[in-house]
Structure formats: structure tokens, C-alpha cells
Amino acid sequence: MYINTEIAKDIFYVGVNDRITDKFENMIPLPYGVSYNSYLIVDEKVALIDTVEVSFGDVLIDKIAAELKGRTIDYLIINHMEPDHTGSLTMIRKLYPDMVIVGNKKTLEMVYGYYGIKDNVLEIAEGETLSLGKRTLKFHMTPMVHWPETMMTLETSENILFSGDAFGCFGTLDGGVLDTDMNLDKYWDEMYRYYANIVGKYGSPIQKALQKLSNVDFRLICSTHGPVWKENIAKTVGIYDRLSRYEGMEGVVIAYGSMYGNTEGMAEAVAQGLVQNGIKNVIMHNVSKSDPSVILRDIFKYKGLVLGSPTYCNDLHPEMSSLLQKIELRAVKKRDYAFFGSFSWAGISNKKLGEFGEKMKWRTCDLKIEEKMSLTFDNYRACILLGNKLAELVKSECEEDPSCH
């Protein structure tokens, strides 16, 4: 029934597309869907690398059968244990009972914990290899990218990297699999959003993984989500490298909460000041409307950040409080920061936003504005000045770092 895409000789893409799920991990919207990528290597021995989410297991099985024509799977390589990649494991094991499950020590502990399987397994460690015949697989441990058991598998004869979640992005694969065969416009912002929301906390482990593989001249990078990278390997690795170093591009995100429009007026004035001083990338998010995954994407993408909130029940606007928790959880570093607040009878928002910047160790603009009730003309001008000052901070850093342009 299926004709699979052969991404290299005897290596087939057998993944699936999910256009049904509304939110990834029940949190992150999927406007373009998501792919669950699985790969089949047909050699003297047959290896399946990762599986797919359980509700698509029947499709995966049919795709595998189309290539094997009665042969069995000898090895299942598990690069990452999350259920969107191992959900079909039990189903496949029933069809191929002699299949050996290959993973590191932590992986096999999770295989037992999630699926109760502890027989017919092969534990491997850093740098060990597995021969399939003409092709040899080499295993590289990449813990905390983004679970403790994660690893990558390198096919050594052609330097084809099966990278797990690393270098992935949201978005289904609509007919094509290789990046050379499709329009990639939708994937780049979805890569930023994927990174910020899935692996954003783990910049240091990603840097270690990049260093470990820095001497490999990849022919293909096969992630578990998104296109197979061939023509755009340098761009893809570059994005992950920059994001994992928390190096934003020249631009400023303004995220604000506003109940009656006064705090929004302050945000508009700050934006005006930024543009007056040469910042062209100004991205504004009303935290009550913009999805947090999109706000986080842009915070990771750009160097400057402005947060504004009214005081609400002697605290921050509830959606702003939620956003701060998400930013802190991801340990976002190296941001140029400004903040402002408003209140009607007792102000607390400025104090809390200021303390947040200190906690994150961001470089903070020294001008602090807090408005009581309606926005006055003096504070309107002060907000423009705040935008001017933050623009100076952002531009001064970008002059020293050409990669932020």
C-alpha cells in the first residue's frame, strides 16, 4: 500500500503525520500539525530507528512491511523514550518478537518502567558500534537533550545522523521528506517555537552535544520531528547553536498585560521609542491573547525583552505571572531588559518585574516607569525614552556580535 521515501540507499523514511492532535503534550498548539519520524535501515540486518505515537502505529507497521517483504526487524534503536517516539513499541514487538531493543542504561530502565520489557535488549554505551552488514551504527550519548536518556545514532559510512529530538521542528511533512523537496518557509519559525518550548531549558547540554559531533561532516540529519536536513544542515545546526547559547537577534519583544488599555498604551509608547532609535524588529504580544508558545519563541529569537503589567489583586496580571514562570523554567539568559507597570490604588507590578530581571541576571534598563490610573503625557514621553534606552543596549551588543543581525 505504501511507497516509502528512500532518503539514502536502503534507508527509508517510515514516519507519519499527525494533523489531528490539537496541542502537543496537551500544551503547545499545532497549527501546522507535527510529524513523528521513524527510519528503517535494510541491510544484512534490519534496524528500525525510533517508532511513532501509538495511535499511528498501524500506519508505521504497514510502511515497514512494504519494505521488508517478509523479513524481520533485527534491532529497534531507541534514541529517545518519549511516547511520541516509543508509543508503538509494544505493538511492533508483538509482530517481531525476536527484535532486539537497543538503548543505553537509562533507556532500558525506562523501557522496563513504561512497557514492562526487560528481555531481548542490548545495552550500549558512548562510542560503541553495531554492525548491520555494510553499514555500522555508532552511538553518542547526549543526556538532557532533552531527557536524561537521550542519545544520537550515527551511520558511519555516509555520516547520516539520527538525532532524536535535536534539530527538530513542528509541522507535518506534506508529500516531501527531504528539505530539498519542499518549501521550508513554515518550518523555520516552527523550529524556533519547537526549540523554545521543548528543549529551551537545556542550552548547555545541547552545546556539549554539538561539540561532541563537531568534527563530523554530516550528509543528512534525521530528526524525529520535521524535515530530513540535507541542503540546510548548516542553517539548522546554526539555529540550534545560537539558541542554545541564548544569543538573540537584533530585535525586541514587548509582552504586556492590560485590562483597560492603559498598560497597553505604555507598551505602544515603548515600541515607538524603540523604532525611533533604529530597532526594526519590534514584536508585541498581549499576554491575554498571544499563545505562550509563540511569546516564548520570540523571546528566544530576539535579544531585547520588555515586560509590562498592571497590578492585579496586589500581584501581577495573572497571565503575566504565568509567562514569568515559563521564562524562568527555561532559564533564558543574556537578555537586555526593561519593564513598566500601572496601578489604580496600590502598585506592586513594577517591584515584581524588577525583581524578576534581577533573578534572571539580565542587563536591565535603568529607567523605571509606573503609572497611576490613566497614562499621563509625561509618562507617555518617559515610555518613549525607555524604548530609546533599551534600543541603545540592544544595538550596542549587536555591534559587538555580527551574528545577531
C-alpha positions as CSV (number, residue, x, y, z in Angstrom):
1,M,0.0,0.0,0.0
2,Y,2.8,2.4,0.8
3,I,5.8,3.6,-1.3
4,N,8.3,4.9,1.2
5,T,10.8,7.7,0.5
6,E,14.3,6.3,0.3
7,I,16.5,9.1,1.9
8,A,19.7,7.2,1.2
9,K,20.4,3.8,-0.3
10,D,18.4,1.2,1.7
11,I,17.5,3.8,4.3
12,F,13.7,4.6,4.3
13,Y,11.6,7.2,5.9
14,V,8.7,5.3,7.5
15,G,7.3,8.1,9.8
16,V,3.8,9.5,9.9
17,N,2.0,12.9,10.0
18,D,-0.3,14.0,12.8
19,R,-2.9,16.5,11.6
20,I,-5.4,15.6,14.3
21,T,-3.7,16.5,17.6
22,D,-4.7,20.0,18.7
23,K,-1.9,20.5,21.3
24,F,1.5,18.8,21.6
25,E,1.9,17.4,25.1
26,N,-1.5,18.9,25.8
27,M,0.1,22.4,26.0
28,I,1.5,23.6,22.7
29,P,-0.8,24.4,19.7
30,L,0.0,22.7,16.4
31,P,-1.4,24.9,13.7
32,Y,0.7,23.0,11.1
33,G,0.5,19.6,12.8
34,V,3.6,17.6,13.6
35,S,5.4,14.6,12.1
36,Y,6.6,11.6,14.0
37,N,9.7,10.4,12.2
38,S,10.9,6.8,12.1
39,Y,13.6,5.3,9.9
40,L,14.3,1.8,8.5
41,I,17.7,0.6,7.5
42,V,17.6,-2.5,5.4
43,D,21.0,-4.3,5.3
44,E,22.1,-7.8,6.2
45,K,20.4,-6.9,9.5
46,V,17.4,-4.6,9.6
47,A,17.3,-1.8,12.1
48,L,14.3,0.5,12.9
49,I,15.3,3.8,14.4
50,D,12.6,5.1,16.7
51,T,8.8,4.4,16.4
52,V,5.8,6.7,16.4
53,E,2.9,7.8,18.6
54,V,0.7,4.8,19.4
55,S,-2.4,5.9,17.6
56,F,-0.4,5.9,14.3
57,G,1.2,2.5,14.9
58,D,-0.8,0.7,12.3
59,V,0.4,3.1,9.6
60,L,4.0,2.6,10.8
61,I,3.6,-1.2,10.6
62,D,2.2,-1.1,7.1
63,K,5.1,1.2,6.0
64,I,7.7,-1.2,7.5
65,A,6.0,-4.2,5.9
66,A,6.1,-2.6,2.5
67,E,10.0,-2.6,2.6
68,L,10.7,-5.8,4.5
69,K,8.6,-8.1,2.3
70,G,8.5,-10.8,4.9
71,R,11.8,-10.1,6.6
72,T,12.0,-9.4,10.3
73,I,13.3,-6.4,12.2
74,D,16.5,-7.3,14.0
75,Y,17.1,-4.2,16.0
76,L,15.0,-1.3,17.3
77,I,17.2,1.6,18.2
78,I,15.7,4.0,20.7
79,N,17.2,7.4,20.7
80,H,14.6,9.0,22.9
81,M,11.9,7.4,25.2
82,E,9.1,10.0,25.0
83,P,5.8,8.3,24.0
84,D,5.5,10.1,20.7
85,H,8.6,8.1,19.7
86,T,8.2,4.8,21.6
87,G,4.4,4.6,21.7
88,S,4.3,1.8,19.1
89,L,7.0,-0.3,20.7
90,T,4.7,-2.9,22.2
91,M,2.7,-3.3,19.0
92,I,5.8,-3.8,16.9
93,R,7.4,-6.2,19.4
94,K,4.3,-8.4,19.1
95,L,4.8,-8.6,15.3
96,Y,8.6,-9.0,15.6
97,P,9.1,-10.9,18.9
98,D,12.8,-11.6,18.2
99,M,13.6,-8.0,17.7
100,V,16.4,-6.7,20.0
101,I,15.8,-3.4,21.6
102,V,18.9,-1.3,21.7
103,G,19.5,1.6,24.1
104,N,21.7,2.9,26.8
105,K,21.3,2.0,30.5
106,K,18.8,4.8,31.3
107,T,16.9,4.0,28.1
108,L,16.5,0.3,29.1
109,E,15.4,1.3,32.6
110,M,12.6,3.4,31.0
111,V,11.7,0.6,28.6
112,Y,11.0,-1.5,31.6
113,G,9.3,1.3,33.5
114,Y,7.0,2.3,30.7
115,Y,6.4,-1.0,28.9
116,G,7.5,-3.8,31.4
117,I,10.0,-5.1,28.9
118,K,13.4,-6.4,30.1
119,D,14.2,-9.3,27.8
120,N,15.7,-9.2,24.3
121,V,17.5,-5.9,25.0
122,L,21.0,-4.7,24.2
123,E,22.7,-2.1,26.4
124,I,25.2,0.1,24.6
125,A,27.4,3.0,25.8
126,E,29.2,6.0,24.4
127,G,31.1,5.3,21.3
128,E,30.1,1.7,20.9
129,T,29.1,0.4,17.5
130,L,26.6,-2.0,16.0
131,S,27.2,-3.7,12.6
132,L,24.3,-4.2,10.3
133,G,26.4,-5.6,7.5
134,K,27.5,-2.9,5.0
135,R,26.5,-0.2,7.5
136,T,27.7,0.4,11.0
137,L,25.9,2.4,13.6
138,K,27.8,4.4,16.3
139,F,26.1,5.7,19.4
140,H,26.7,9.0,21.1
141,M,25.2,9.8,24.5
142,T,23.5,13.3,24.6
143,P,21.9,13.4,28.1
144,M,19.4,16.2,28.7
145,V,18.8,16.9,25.1
146,H,16.2,16.9,26.4
147,W,15.7,13.8,28.7
148,P,18.4,12.1,30.7
149,E,18.5,9.0,28.4
150,T,18.6,10.8,25.0
151,M,21.3,9.7,22.5
152,M,22.1,10.1,18.8
153,T,22.9,7.4,16.3
154,L,25.4,8.0,13.6
155,E,25.6,5.8,10.4
156,T,29.3,5.9,9.9
157,S,29.8,5.2,6.2
158,E,27.9,8.2,5.0
159,N,27.7,10.3,8.2
160,I,23.9,10.1,8.5
161,L,22.9,11.4,11.9
162,F,19.7,10.2,13.6
163,S,19.5,13.0,16.1
164,G,16.4,12.3,18.2
165,D,14.5,15.5,19.1
166,A,17.6,17.7,18.3
167,F,17.3,19.7,15.1
168,G,13.5,19.1,15.1
169,C,10.6,21.4,14.5
170,F,6.8,21.3,14.4
171,G,4.9,20.9,11.1
172,T,3.8,17.9,9.1
173,L,5.7,16.7,6.0
174,D,3.3,17.4,3.2
175,G,4.4,15.0,0.4
176,G,8.1,15.5,0.8
177,V,10.6,14.3,3.4
178,L,14.0,15.8,2.4
179,D,14.4,19.6,2.7
180,T,15.4,19.7,-0.9
181,D,11.9,18.7,-2.0
182,M,9.8,21.2,-0.2
183,N,9.1,24.8,0.6
184,L,10.6,25.4,4.0
185,D,9.0,28.7,4.9
186,K,6.7,27.4,7.6
187,Y,9.4,25.3,9.3
188,W,11.8,28.0,10.4
189,D,9.6,29.8,12.9
190,E,8.2,26.4,13.9
191,M,11.8,25.4,14.7
192,Y,12.2,28.4,16.9
193,R,8.9,27.6,18.6
194,Y,9.8,24.0,19.0
195,Y,13.2,24.8,20.5
196,A,11.8,27.4,22.9
197,N,9.1,25.2,24.2
198,I,10.6,21.7,24.1
199,V,14.4,22.0,24.6
200,G,14.8,25.6,25.6
201,K,16.0,24.9,29.2
202,Y,18.9,22.7,28.0
203,G,21.3,25.0,26.3
204,S,24.4,23.7,28.0
205,P,23.7,20.0,27.2
206,I,23.0,21.0,23.6
207,Q,26.3,22.8,23.4
208,K,28.0,19.7,24.7
209,A,26.3,17.5,22.0
210,L,27.3,20.0,19.3
211,Q,30.9,19.9,20.5
212,K,30.9,16.1,20.6
213,L,29.8,15.9,16.9
214,S,31.7,19.0,15.7
215,N,34.2,17.0,13.6
216,V,31.5,15.1,11.7
217,D,30.7,16.2,8.2
218,F,27.0,15.3,8.1
219,R,25.4,14.1,4.8
220,L,21.9,14.0,6.4
221,I,20.4,14.9,9.7
222,C,17.3,12.8,10.5
223,S,15.4,14.3,13.4
224,T,12.3,12.7,15.0
225,H,10.2,15.8,14.0
226,G,10.2,17.8,10.8
227,P,12.2,17.5,7.5
228,V,15.3,15.4,6.9
229,W,18.0,18.0,6.6
230,K,20.3,17.8,3.6
231,E,20.7,21.1,1.9
232,N,20.1,23.2,5.1
233,I,22.3,21.4,7.6
234,A,24.5,24.4,8.3
235,K,21.5,26.7,8.8
236,T,19.7,24.2,11.1
237,V,22.8,23.5,13.2
238,G,23.4,27.2,13.3
239,I,20.0,28.0,14.7
240,Y,20.3,25.4,17.4
241,D,23.8,26.6,18.2
242,R,22.7,30.2,18.5
243,L,19.6,29.4,20.6
244,S,21.5,27.1,22.9
245,R,23.9,30.0,23.6
246,Y,20.9,32.3,24.2
247,E,22.2,34.6,21.5
248,G,19.2,36.6,20.3
249,M,19.0,38.5,17.0
250,E,18.6,42.3,16.9
251,G,15.0,43.0,18.0
252,V,12.8,43.5,21.0
253,V,9.8,41.6,22.3
254,I,7.2,43.6,24.2
255,A,4.9,41.3,26.3
256,Y,2.2,43.1,28.3
257,G,-1.0,42.5,30.2
258,S,-3.7,45.2,30.1
259,M,-7.3,45.1,31.5
260,Y,-8.5,48.6,30.5
261,G,-6.0,49.7,27.9
262,N,-3.7,52.0,30.0
263,T,-0.8,49.5,30.2
264,E,-1.2,48.8,26.5
265,G,-0.8,52.5,25.8
266,M,2.5,52.4,27.7
267,A,3.6,49.4,25.6
268,E,2.7,51.3,22.4
269,A,4.9,54.2,23.5
270,V,7.8,51.9,24.3
271,A,7.5,50.4,20.8
272,Q,7.5,53.9,19.4
273,G,10.7,54.7,21.2
274,L,12.4,51.5,20.0
275,V,11.6,52.2,16.4
276,Q,12.8,55.9,16.7
277,N,16.1,54.5,17.8
278,G,16.6,52.1,14.9
279,I,15.1,48.8,16.1
280,K,13.1,47.4,13.2
281,N,12.1,44.1,14.7
282,V,9.6,45.0,17.4
283,I,7.2,42.2,18.3
284,M,4.3,43.0,20.6
285,H,2.3,40.4,22.5
286,N,-0.8,40.9,24.6
287,V,-0.4,38.0,27.1
288,S,-4.2,37.6,27.3
289,K,-4.3,36.8,23.5
290,S,-1.0,35.5,22.2
291,D,-0.3,31.9,22.9
292,P,2.6,31.4,25.4
293,S,4.4,29.1,23.0
294,V,4.6,32.0,20.4
295,I,5.7,34.5,23.0
296,L,8.5,32.2,24.2
297,R,9.5,31.6,20.6
298,D,10.1,35.3,20.1
299,I,11.8,35.8,23.4
300,F,14.3,33.1,22.4
301,K,14.6,34.7,19.0
302,Y,15.4,38.3,19.9
303,K,17.9,40.0,22.2
304,G,15.6,42.6,23.9
305,L,12.6,42.0,26.2
306,V,10.1,44.4,27.7
307,L,7.5,43.3,30.2
308,G,4.6,45.4,31.3
309,S,1.8,44.6,33.8
310,P,-0.9,46.3,35.8
311,T,-1.2,45.5,39.5
312,Y,-3.9,42.9,40.0
313,C,-5.0,41.8,43.5
314,N,-1.7,43.1,44.8
315,D,0.2,40.9,42.3
316,L,0.9,40.8,38.6
317,H,-1.7,40.3,35.9
318,P,-2.3,36.5,36.1
319,E,-1.3,35.8,32.5
320,M,2.0,37.8,33.1
321,S,2.7,35.7,36.2
322,S,2.2,32.6,34.1
323,L,4.6,33.9,31.4
324,L,7.3,34.7,34.0
325,Q,7.1,31.2,35.3
326,K,7.6,29.8,31.8
327,I,10.5,32.1,31.1
328,E,12.2,31.2,34.4
329,L,11.6,27.5,33.8
330,R,13.6,27.7,30.6
331,A,16.4,29.7,32.3
332,V,16.5,32.3,29.4
333,K,19.9,34.1,29.6
334,K,21.6,37.2,28.1
335,R,18.6,39.4,27.6
336,D,18.5,43.2,27.5
337,Y,15.5,44.0,29.7
338,A,13.1,46.8,30.5
339,F,9.8,46.9,32.4
340,F,6.9,49.1,33.3
341,G,3.8,48.9,35.4
342,S,0.5,50.5,36.3
343,F,-2.0,50.5,39.1
344,S,-5.1,52.2,40.4
345,W,-4.6,52.5,44.2
346,A,-1.6,50.3,45.3
347,G,1.3,49.4,43.0
348,I,3.2,46.2,43.1
349,S,3.8,45.2,39.5
350,N,7.0,47.3,38.9
351,K,8.6,45.8,42.1
352,K,7.9,42.3,41.0
353,L,9.0,42.8,37.4
354,G,12.2,44.5,38.6
355,E,12.9,41.6,40.9
356,F,12.3,39.1,38.1
357,G,15.0,40.8,35.9
358,E,17.5,40.6,38.8
359,K,16.7,36.9,39.4
360,M,17.3,36.2,35.7
361,K,20.5,38.3,35.8
362,W,19.6,40.3,32.7
363,R,21.1,43.6,31.8
364,T,18.3,46.0,32.8
365,C,17.5,49.5,31.6
366,D,17.9,52.0,34.5
367,L,14.6,53.9,33.7
368,K,11.6,52.5,35.6
369,I,8.1,53.8,34.9
370,E,5.0,53.2,36.9
371,E,1.6,54.8,36.0
372,K,-1.2,55.5,38.4
373,M,-4.6,55.2,36.7
374,S,-4.6,56.8,33.2
375,L,-1.5,57.3,31.2
376,T,-0.2,60.9,31.6
377,F,1.6,62.8,28.9
378,D,4.8,62.9,31.0
379,N,4.8,59.2,31.4
380,Y,3.9,58.7,27.7
381,R,7.1,60.5,26.9
382,A,9.0,58.6,29.5
383,C,7.9,55.3,27.9
384,I,9.3,56.5,24.6
385,L,12.5,57.3,26.3
386,L,12.5,53.8,27.8
387,G,12.3,52.4,24.3
388,N,15.1,54.7,23.2
389,K,17.3,53.5,26.1
390,L,16.6,49.8,25.5
391,A,17.3,50.2,21.8
392,E,20.8,51.6,22.7
393,L,21.5,48.5,24.9
394,V,20.4,46.1,22.2
395,K,22.3,47.8,19.4
396,S,25.5,48.1,21.4
397,E,25.6,44.3,21.9
398,C,24.8,43.7,18.2
399,E,27.6,45.9,17.1
400,E,30.0,43.5,19.0
401,D,28.2,40.4,17.7
402,P,27.6,40.3,13.9
403,S,25.7,37.0,14.2
404,C,22.7,38.8,15.8
405,H,21.8,40.5,12.5
